[in-house]
């Protein structure tokens, strides 16, 4: 017999009183994944009496957890330990036992065992424990540090990671390395510098002067090009035989570490250099993947920067408070390998992508903050939404929300419908610019790795690129739409809305009504496209199935989607006001 949904009565506030323990955080992320991808779609979940009940029907397990707040989308806020039904009573179940239940349920569901899963959850627990300890040990940011200090603090204030991923803090590389290089540890460090003979430096540029951020880091002898390297990556690759031989021949010179300290952003391997960003390869598994810049990603970043120029000009004219950071150059080491072509391990391992800095796009008086830090469930840093004065009262919080939506949503939808460009505006790919009062004033999109083109809209440009570069740069229209809706509405808007609803639980329906109002405006502006009309009509929202993708050991690009209840069609207007755009 399926469990049925039953809403809980909202309280005056649902903000957490404290940070969770690592045990609670890991258990809660597993429950989030079960609810979204297994129990919810199979109607084996209910909210009753301030608790969530989940039934794992194949393994005959009933789970229970207290709620701080129930969500219209099913993205509930959990509180405290998880229990399971045993012999007619409830007994607390730890994260390890819960992971075993998940493993048993998915094995029965799929007919496949994933022997890596338990260790990945354990690795995520270790990572979460270390990150929480690091955040708790860090001194509070000094007052009056300015916009740059506030921005960098927001990048380094996320100890828990993605709350709908089963192993958000799974990582390898050793405790000492993470203490030295992890953003949540407040790390900052100088780069390792190599000088590479010009004929062995692989690089591409989308515009003149694009490699200047690399070249000005340090002078090199005539006939060489500077190649900065993440110091952790150099440790990992220093013993490569071809690199050692090149150092002996002086085809590569090791200049050591130097220059000003660089600050790791939330992605770990992308560093802020003071006037821009460098996205390094890092042969470390974080969450799912080893974070290296594949050959096609190096070339694809530059190609997309070049191709998107006219699109960005058009979007800027219509949405001047939105910007996208280009990635106009890369450089790497092209030492001949056994086949005579560049050794792929070194080419990809030392590949560094130049990303534009904020100085060229940020408006005067605007402080950039990582959207993921603003939307975080827990107030781990001063950027979290509860710290912004404009969100303190319900009416001003709704005004804040409308202003944010009108900055964020229209350019993403215009990019898809008008230009055939799939942006990936999840919470780690967007910076929110706020004015002196904390009100939204600008959005900045970043990271071209997830930006894709619809092939039927860009056929000629794609045909001019090598097939191994062009292929990964595309999504078909359906997959592209799923990605846009998931990243924009499910990952980003819904989580930012959740942080507001924690402050004002009785406003959740009104918050979704504001989302609907902005989408209606976009639909009118874009000619009422059928996909957007269906969304407004109540079509289910696609959510990336991180648990099932991880269980099936599939690449992120091949991730499937599950369907979530759509709060848009049922939401009632709450005097939304369209701003001039």
C-alpha positions as CSV (number, residue, x, y, z in Angstrom):
1,X,0.0,0.0,0.0
2,X,1.6,3.3,-1.0
3,X,2.3,6.0,1.5
4,X,0.5,9.3,0.7
5,X,1.5,12.9,1.0
6,X,0.2,15.0,3.9
7,X,1.5,18.6,4.4
8,X,2.8,19.8,7.7
9,X,1.7,23.1,9.2
10,X,4.4,25.7,8.7
11,X,6.0,27.3,11.8
12,X,7.1,30.9,12.1
13,X,10.7,30.1,11.2
14,X,12.5,26.9,10.1
15,X,16.1,28.2,10.2
16,X,18.5,25.7,11.7
17,X,19.8,26.4,15.1
18,X,23.2,24.9,14.5
19,X,25.4,23.2,12.0
20,X,24.7,19.5,11.6
21,X,27.2,16.8,12.6
22,X,28.9,14.9,9.8
23,X,26.7,11.9,10.7
24,X,23.5,13.9,10.3
25,X,24.7,15.6,7.1
26,X,25.5,12.3,5.4
27,X,22.2,10.7,6.5
28,X,20.2,13.7,5.4
29,X,21.8,13.7,1.9
30,X,21.0,10.0,1.5
31,X,17.4,10.6,2.5
32,X,17.1,13.5,0.1
33,X,18.3,11.2,-2.7
34,X,16.0,8.4,-1.7
35,X,13.0,10.7,-1.5
36,X,13.7,12.4,-4.9
37,X,14.7,9.4,-6.9
38,X,13.2,6.3,-5.4
39,X,10.5,6.7,-2.8
40,X,8.9,9.9,-4.1
41,X,8.4,8.6,-7.7
42,X,7.2,5.2,-6.3
43,X,4.7,7.0,-3.9
44,X,6.4,5.5,-0.9
45,X,6.7,8.7,1.1
46,X,4.5,10.8,3.4
47,X,4.8,13.8,5.7
48,X,2.8,13.2,8.8
49,X,2.9,14.9,12.2
50,X,6.1,16.9,11.5
51,X,8.0,13.8,10.3
52,X,8.9,12.3,6.9
53,X,8.3,8.6,6.5
54,X,10.0,6.7,3.6
55,X,9.4,3.1,2.7
56,X,12.0,1.1,0.9
57,X,9.6,-1.4,-0.6
58,X,12.0,-4.0,-1.9
59,X,13.9,-4.4,1.3
60,X,10.9,-3.9,3.7
61,X,12.5,-1.0,5.5
62,X,10.5,2.0,7.0
63,X,12.5,5.1,7.8
64,X,11.6,8.2,9.7
65,X,13.1,11.7,10.3
66,X,11.8,14.8,12.0
67,X,11.2,17.9,9.8
68,X,12.0,21.5,10.4
69,X,9.9,22.4,7.4
70,X,7.9,20.6,4.7
71,X,8.4,21.7,1.1
72,X,5.9,22.0,-1.8
73,X,8.6,20.6,-4.1
74,X,9.4,17.7,-1.8
75,X,12.8,19.3,-0.9
76,X,12.1,19.1,2.9
77,X,14.4,20.3,5.7
78,X,15.3,17.5,8.0
79,X,16.2,17.7,11.7
80,X,18.2,15.3,13.8
81,X,18.8,11.6,13.5
82,X,17.1,9.0,11.2
83,X,15.2,6.1,12.7
84,X,13.9,2.8,11.3
85,X,11.0,0.6,12.3
86,X,12.2,-2.5,14.2
87,X,10.0,-5.0,16.0
88,X,7.1,-2.5,16.3
89,X,9.3,0.3,17.7
90,X,11.6,3.1,16.3
91,X,15.3,2.8,16.6
92,X,17.9,5.3,15.6
93,X,19.9,4.2,12.5
94,X,23.4,5.6,11.8
95,X,24.6,6.8,8.4
96,X,26.5,3.5,7.7
97,X,23.4,1.4,8.3
98,X,21.4,3.8,6.2
99,X,23.9,3.5,3.4
100,X,23.6,-0.3,3.6
101,X,19.8,0.1,3.3
102,X,20.2,2.3,0.2
103,X,22.6,-0.3,-1.3
104,X,20.2,-3.2,-0.7
105,X,17.3,-1.3,-2.1
106,X,19.1,-0.2,-5.3
107,X,20.6,-3.7,-5.8
108,X,17.1,-5.2,-5.7
109,X,15.7,-2.4,-7.9
110,X,18.4,-2.6,-10.6
111,X,19.7,-6.2,-10.3
112,X,23.2,-4.8,-10.1
113,X,25.6,-4.5,-7.2
114,X,27.8,-1.5,-6.8
115,X,30.6,-2.5,-4.5
116,X,32.1,1.0,-4.6
117,X,29.1,2.7,-3.1
118,X,29.6,2.1,0.6
119,X,33.2,3.3,0.5
120,X,32.2,6.4,-1.5
121,X,29.6,7.3,1.2
122,X,32.3,6.7,3.8
123,X,34.7,8.9,1.9
124,X,32.0,11.6,1.8
125,X,31.6,11.3,5.5
126,X,35.3,11.7,6.1
127,X,35.3,14.7,3.8
128,X,32.3,16.3,5.5
129,X,33.8,15.8,8.9
130,X,37.0,17.5,7.8
131,X,35.2,20.3,6.1
132,X,33.0,21.0,9.1
133,X,36.0,21.0,11.4
134,X,37.8,23.4,9.1
135,X,34.9,25.8,8.9
136,X,34.4,25.8,12.7
137,X,38.1,26.5,13.2
138,X,38.4,29.4,10.8
139,X,38.3,32.9,12.4
140,X,35.4,35.1,11.5
141,X,36.0,37.3,8.5
142,X,37.3,40.8,9.5
143,X,34.7,43.5,9.2
144,X,35.2,46.0,6.4
145,X,37.2,43.7,4.1
146,X,35.5,45.0,1.0
147,X,33.7,43.4,-1.9
148,X,36.7,41.1,-2.9
149,X,37.0,39.7,0.6
150,X,33.3,39.1,0.9
151,X,33.3,37.4,-2.5
152,X,36.2,35.1,-1.7
153,X,34.7,34.3,1.7
154,X,31.5,33.2,0.0
155,X,33.5,30.8,-2.3
156,X,35.1,29.2,0.8
157,X,32.1,28.8,3.0
158,X,30.5,25.5,1.8
159,X,31.5,22.6,4.0
160,X,28.5,20.3,3.0
161,X,28.2,20.3,-0.8
162,X,25.3,19.3,-2.9
163,X,22.4,18.2,-0.7
164,X,20.8,16.0,-3.4
165,X,24.0,14.0,-4.2
166,X,24.7,10.8,-2.3
167,X,28.4,11.5,-1.9
168,X,28.9,15.2,-2.1
169,X,32.2,15.3,-0.2
170,X,33.7,12.1,-1.5
171,X,37.3,12.9,-2.5
172,X,40.7,11.4,-2.5
173,X,44.2,13.0,-2.2
174,X,44.9,12.7,1.6
175,X,44.1,14.8,4.6
176,X,47.2,17.0,4.5
177,X,46.6,18.0,0.9
178,X,43.0,19.0,1.6
179,X,44.1,21.0,4.6
180,X,46.5,22.9,2.3
181,X,44.4,23.3,-0.8
182,X,40.7,23.1,0.2
183,X,38.5,26.2,0.0
184,X,36.6,25.4,3.2
185,X,40.0,25.4,5.0
186,X,40.5,29.0,3.9
187,X,43.4,28.0,1.8
188,X,45.5,30.4,-0.3
189,X,48.8,29.5,-1.9
190,X,51.3,30.5,-4.6
191,X,51.4,28.6,-7.9
192,X,54.2,26.3,-9.2
193,X,55.7,27.8,-12.4
194,X,57.2,25.9,-15.3
195,X,59.0,27.4,-18.3
196,X,58.2,25.4,-21.4
197,X,60.0,25.7,-24.8
198,X,57.7,27.6,-27.1
199,X,57.5,24.7,-29.6
200,X,56.3,22.4,-26.8
201,X,53.6,24.8,-25.5
202,X,50.1,23.9,-26.7
203,X,47.7,26.8,-26.6
204,X,44.8,28.4,-28.3
205,X,43.3,31.9,-27.9
206,X,39.9,33.3,-28.8
207,X,41.1,36.9,-29.0
208,X,44.4,38.9,-29.0
209,X,46.0,39.1,-25.6
210,X,44.0,36.3,-24.1
211,X,47.1,34.6,-22.7
212,X,48.4,37.7,-20.9
213,X,47.0,36.6,-17.5
214,X,49.5,33.6,-17.9
215,X,52.4,35.5,-19.3
216,X,52.4,38.3,-16.7
217,X,52.6,36.0,-13.8
218,X,56.4,35.6,-14.0
219,X,59.2,36.3,-16.6
220,X,60.8,33.3,-18.4
221,X,63.9,33.0,-20.5
222,X,63.8,33.7,-24.2
223,X,62.3,30.9,-26.2
224,X,60.1,29.7,-23.4
225,X,56.5,30.2,-22.4
226,X,55.3,30.3,-18.8
227,X,53.0,27.4,-17.7
228,X,51.6,27.9,-14.2
229,X,50.6,24.7,-12.4
230,X,48.4,24.0,-9.4
231,X,51.0,23.0,-6.8
232,X,49.0,19.9,-5.8
233,X,48.9,18.8,-9.5
234,X,52.6,19.2,-9.8
235,X,53.1,16.9,-6.8
236,X,50.9,14.3,-8.5
237,X,52.7,14.5,-11.9
238,X,56.2,15.3,-10.9
239,X,57.4,11.7,-11.3
240,X,56.1,11.3,-14.9
241,X,59.0,9.8,-16.9
242,X,58.4,12.1,-19.9
243,X,58.3,15.2,-17.6
244,X,61.5,14.1,-15.8
245,X,63.3,13.6,-19.1
246,X,62.1,17.0,-20.4
247,X,63.4,18.6,-17.2
248,X,66.8,16.9,-17.7
249,X,66.9,18.2,-21.3
250,X,65.9,21.7,-20.2
251,X,62.9,21.6,-22.5
252,X,61.0,22.3,-19.3
253,X,62.4,24.4,-16.5
254,X,61.1,24.1,-13.0
255,X,61.0,27.7,-11.6
256,X,59.5,26.7,-8.3
257,X,56.6,28.3,-6.5
258,X,56.2,32.0,-6.4
259,X,54.0,35.0,-7.0
260,X,51.1,36.2,-4.9
261,X,48.8,33.6,-3.2
262,X,45.9,32.4,-5.2
263,X,42.5,31.5,-3.6
264,X,40.6,28.3,-4.4
265,X,37.0,28.8,-5.3
266,X,34.2,26.4,-4.5
267,X,35.2,24.1,-7.3
268,X,38.6,23.5,-5.6
269,X,40.7,23.5,-8.9
270,X,39.6,27.0,-10.1
271,X,41.7,29.6,-8.5
272,X,41.2,33.4,-8.1
273,X,44.5,35.1,-9.0
274,X,43.7,38.6,-8.0
275,X,42.6,39.9,-11.4
276,X,41.0,36.8,-12.9
277,X,40.6,33.0,-12.7
278,X,42.7,30.0,-13.8
279,X,41.0,26.7,-14.1
280,X,43.6,24.0,-13.5
281,X,43.5,20.3,-14.1
282,X,43.6,18.3,-10.8
283,X,44.0,14.5,-10.9
284,X,41.9,14.2,-7.8
285,X,38.5,12.5,-7.7
286,X,36.0,15.0,-6.2
287,X,32.4,13.8,-5.9
288,X,32.2,11.6,-9.0
289,X,35.0,12.6,-11.3
290,X,38.7,13.2,-11.6
291,X,38.9,16.9,-12.2
292,X,41.2,17.2,-15.2
293,X,40.7,19.4,-18.2
294,X,40.3,16.9,-21.0
295,X,41.7,17.8,-24.4
296,X,38.2,18.5,-25.9
297,X,37.4,20.7,-22.9
298,X,40.5,22.8,-23.4
299,X,39.8,23.4,-27.0
300,X,36.0,23.6,-26.4
301,X,36.3,26.5,-23.9
302,X,38.1,28.6,-26.4
303,X,35.8,27.7,-29.2
304,X,32.7,28.5,-27.2
305,X,34.1,31.8,-26.1
306,X,34.6,32.7,-29.7
307,X,31.2,31.4,-30.9
308,X,29.3,33.0,-28.1
309,X,30.5,36.5,-28.7
310,X,27.5,37.6,-30.9
311,X,25.1,35.8,-28.5
312,X,26.4,37.5,-25.5
313,X,26.2,40.9,-27.2
314,X,22.6,40.3,-28.0
315,X,21.8,39.1,-24.5
316,X,23.7,42.0,-23.0
317,X,21.6,44.5,-25.0
318,X,18.4,42.9,-23.6
319,X,19.6,42.0,-20.1
320,X,22.4,44.4,-19.2
321,X,22.6,43.2,-15.6
322,X,23.6,39.7,-16.7
323,X,27.1,38.6,-17.9
324,X,28.9,35.5,-18.7
325,X,32.6,35.0,-18.0
326,X,34.5,33.9,-21.1
327,X,37.3,31.4,-21.2
328,X,39.4,32.8,-24.0
329,X,42.6,30.8,-23.8
330,X,44.3,27.7,-22.6
331,X,47.9,26.5,-22.4
332,X,49.5,23.2,-21.7
333,X,52.5,21.0,-22.2
334,X,52.8,19.0,-25.5
335,X,55.6,16.6,-25.0
336,X,55.7,13.9,-27.7
337,X,54.3,10.6,-26.5
338,X,55.0,7.0,-27.7
339,X,52.7,7.5,-30.7
340,X,54.4,10.7,-31.7
341,X,51.5,12.9,-30.7
342,X,51.4,14.9,-27.5
343,X,51.4,12.7,-24.4
344,X,47.7,12.9,-23.3
345,X,48.4,12.5,-19.6
346,X,50.7,15.6,-19.6
347,X,48.6,17.6,-22.1
348,X,45.5,17.2,-20.1
349,X,47.2,17.1,-16.7
350,X,48.9,20.4,-17.2
351,X,46.1,22.1,-19.1
352,X,45.1,25.4,-17.6
353,X,42.1,27.5,-18.9
354,X,42.1,31.3,-18.6
355,X,38.8,32.6,-17.3
356,X,37.9,36.3,-17.5
357,X,37.9,38.2,-14.3
358,X,35.1,40.0,-12.6
359,X,36.6,43.5,-13.1
360,X,35.5,43.6,-16.7
361,X,31.8,42.9,-16.0
362,X,31.1,43.9,-12.4
363,X,29.1,47.2,-11.9
364,X,30.3,49.9,-9.6
365,X,29.2,49.4,-6.0
366,X,28.2,45.7,-6.5
367,X,29.6,42.9,-4.3
368,X,29.6,39.5,-5.9
369,X,28.6,36.5,-3.9
370,X,28.5,32.8,-4.8
371,X,24.9,31.9,-5.2
372,X,25.5,28.6,-3.6
373,X,26.7,30.3,-0.4
374,X,23.7,32.7,-0.4
375,X,21.3,29.7,-0.8
376,X,23.1,27.4,1.7
377,X,20.8,25.6,4.1
378,X,23.1,26.5,7.0
379,X,24.5,30.0,7.7
380,X,28.1,28.9,7.4
381,X,29.3,32.3,6.1
382,X,28.2,36.0,6.0
383,X,26.9,35.6,2.5
384,X,24.1,33.3,3.5
385,X,20.7,34.7,2.7
386,X,19.7,35.2,6.4
387,X,22.6,37.6,6.7
388,X,21.2,40.0,4.1
389,X,19.2,42.7,5.8
390,X,16.6,42.9,3.0
391,X,15.4,39.4,3.7
392,X,14.5,39.9,7.3
393,X,10.8,40.9,6.8
394,X,8.4,39.0,4.7
395,X,7.4,41.9,2.4
396,X,11.0,43.0,1.8
397,X,12.0,39.3,1.3
398,X,9.4,39.0,-1.5
399,X,10.7,42.1,-3.1
400,X,14.3,40.7,-2.9
401,X,13.1,37.5,-4.5
402,X,11.3,39.2,-7.4
403,X,14.4,41.3,-8.1
404,X,16.6,38.3,-8.1
405,X,14.4,36.2,-10.3
406,X,14.1,39.1,-12.9
407,X,17.9,39.1,-13.1
408,X,18.5,35.4,-13.2
409,X,15.7,33.8,-15.2
410,X,15.1,35.8,-18.4
411,X,18.7,35.6,-19.8
412,X,18.9,31.9,-19.3
413,X,15.6,31.3,-21.1
414,X,16.5,33.8,-23.9
415,X,19.8,32.0,-24.4
416,X,17.9,28.7,-25.0
417,X,14.9,29.8,-27.0
418,X,16.4,32.7,-29.0
419,X,20.0,31.5,-29.5
420,X,20.0,27.7,-29.0
421,X,22.5,28.0,-26.1
422,X,22.1,25.8,-23.0
423,X,23.6,27.6,-20.0
424,X,24.2,25.6,-16.8
425,X,23.1,28.1,-14.1
426,X,23.3,25.8,-11.1
427,X,24.3,27.3,-7.7
428,X,28.0,27.0,-8.2
429,X,28.0,28.5,-11.6
430,X,26.3,31.8,-10.7
431,X,27.5,34.8,-8.8
432,X,24.9,37.2,-7.3
433,X,25.9,40.8,-7.2
434,X,24.3,42.7,-4.4
435,X,24.2,46.5,-3.8
436,X,25.1,48.2,-0.5
437,X,21.7,47.2,1.0
438,X,22.0,43.6,0.0
439,X,19.5,43.8,-2.9
440,X,20.2,41.9,-6.1
441,X,21.8,44.1,-8.7
442,X,23.6,41.7,-11.1
443,X,24.1,38.1,-12.0
444,X,27.3,36.6,-13.5
445,X,27.3,33.2,-15.1
446,X,30.5,31.1,-15.3
447,X,32.1,27.8,-16.3
448,X,31.8,27.0,-20.0
449,X,32.3,23.3,-19.3
450,X,28.5,22.9,-18.9
451,X,27.5,25.3,-21.6
452,X,26.2,23.5,-24.7
453,X,24.8,24.3,-28.1
454,X,21.7,23.0,-29.8
455,X,23.2,21.4,-33.0
456,X,20.4,22.4,-35.3
457,X,20.9,26.0,-34.4
458,X,24.7,26.0,-34.7
459,X,25.3,23.4,-37.5
460,X,27.8,25.5,-39.5
461,X,29.9,26.6,-36.6
462,X,30.0,23.0,-35.2
463,X,31.0,21.6,-38.6
464,X,34.1,23.8,-38.6
465,X,35.4,22.2,-35.4
466,X,37.0,18.8,-35.0
467,X,34.4,16.2,-34.3
468,X,35.9,15.3,-30.9
469,X,35.5,18.9,-29.8
470,X,32.2,19.7,-31.4
471,X,30.4,16.6,-30.1
472,X,30.8,17.2,-26.4
473,X,29.7,20.9,-26.9
474,X,26.1,19.9,-27.9
475,X,22.9,18.7,-26.4
476,X,19.8,17.8,-28.4
477,X,16.8,20.1,-27.7
478,X,15.1,17.7,-25.2
479,X,18.3,17.0,-23.2
480,X,19.2,20.7,-23.4
481,X,15.8,21.7,-22.1
482,X,16.0,19.2,-19.2
483,X,19.4,20.6,-18.3
484,X,18.2,24.2,-18.3
485,X,15.1,23.5,-16.2
486,X,16.9,21.3,-13.8
487,X,19.9,23.7,-13.3
488,X,17.7,26.9,-13.3
489,X,14.6,25.9,-11.5
490,X,15.3,22.7,-9.5
491,X,18.9,23.2,-8.5
492,X,19.1,26.9,-8.3
493,X,15.7,28.7,-7.9
494,X,14.2,26.0,-5.7
495,X,17.2,26.0,-3.3
496,X,17.3,29.8,-3.1
497,X,13.6,29.7,-2.5
498,X,14.1,27.1,0.2
499,X,16.5,29.4,2.1
500,X,13.9,32.2,2.0
501,X,11.2,29.8,3.1
502,X,13.3,28.8,6.1
503,X,13.1,32.5,7.2
504,X,9.4,32.9,6.2
505,X,7.8,29.4,6.0
506,X,4.3,30.8,5.4
507,X,5.5,32.6,2.3
508,X,6.5,29.5,0.3
509,X,3.4,29.6,-1.9
510,X,3.9,33.3,-2.5
511,X,7.6,32.7,-3.4
512,X,6.6,30.2,-6.0
513,X,3.9,32.6,-7.3
514,X,6.7,35.1,-8.0
515,X,8.6,32.5,-10.0
516,X,5.4,31.9,-12.0
517,X,5.0,35.6,-12.6
518,X,8.5,35.9,-14.0
519,X,8.1,32.8,-16.2
520,X,4.8,34.3,-17.6
521,X,6.7,37.5,-18.5
522,X,9.4,35.4,-20.2
523,X,6.8,33.4,-22.1
524,X,5.3,36.5,-23.5
525,X,8.7,38.0,-24.4
526,X,9.8,34.8,-26.1
527,X,6.6,34.1,-28.1
528,X,5.0,31.6,-25.8
529,X,7.2,28.6,-26.6
530,X,5.4,25.3,-26.1
531,X,8.0,23.9,-23.6
532,X,7.7,26.9,-21.4
533,X,3.9,26.8,-21.7
534,X,3.9,23.2,-20.6
535,X,6.0,24.1,-17.5
536,X,3.6,26.8,-16.6
537,X,0.7,24.4,-17.1
538,X,2.1,22.0,-14.4
539,X,4.3,19.6,-16.4
540,X,6.6,17.8,-13.9
541,X,10.0,19.4,-13.2
542,X,13.0,17.3,-14.3
543,X,15.6,16.6,-11.6
544,X,19.0,15.1,-12.3
545,X,19.1,11.6,-10.7
546,X,22.5,11.9,-8.9
547,X,22.0,8.7,-6.8
548,X,21.0,6.5,-9.7
549,X,23.7,8.0,-11.9
550,X,26.3,7.3,-9.3
551,X,24.9,3.8,-8.7
552,X,25.1,3.0,-12.4
553,X,28.6,4.5,-12.7
554,X,27.5,6.7,-15.6
555,X,29.2,10.0,-16.6
556,X,27.4,13.2,-15.6
557,X,26.5,13.9,-19.3
558,X,24.6,10.6,-19.4
559,X,22.6,11.3,-16.2
560,X,19.0,10.5,-16.2
561,X,16.2,12.6,-14.8
562,X,13.3,11.9,-12.4
563,X,10.1,14.0,-12.3
564,X,9.2,16.2,-9.4
565,X,5.8,17.8,-8.5
566,X,5.5,21.2,-10.1
567,X,4.5,24.0,-7.7
568,X,4.2,26.6,-10.5
569,X,0.7,25.8,-11.8
570,X,-0.9,25.7,-8.3
571,X,0.8,28.9,-7.0
572,X,-1.4,31.9,-6.5
573,X,-0.2,35.4,-7.4
574,X,0.9,37.6,-4.5
575,X,1.0,41.0,-6.1
576,X,4.1,40.4,-8.2
577,X,5.3,43.5,-10.0
578,X,7.2,43.3,-13.3
579,X,10.3,45.4,-13.3
580,X,11.4,47.3,-16.4
581,X,13.8,45.3,-18.5
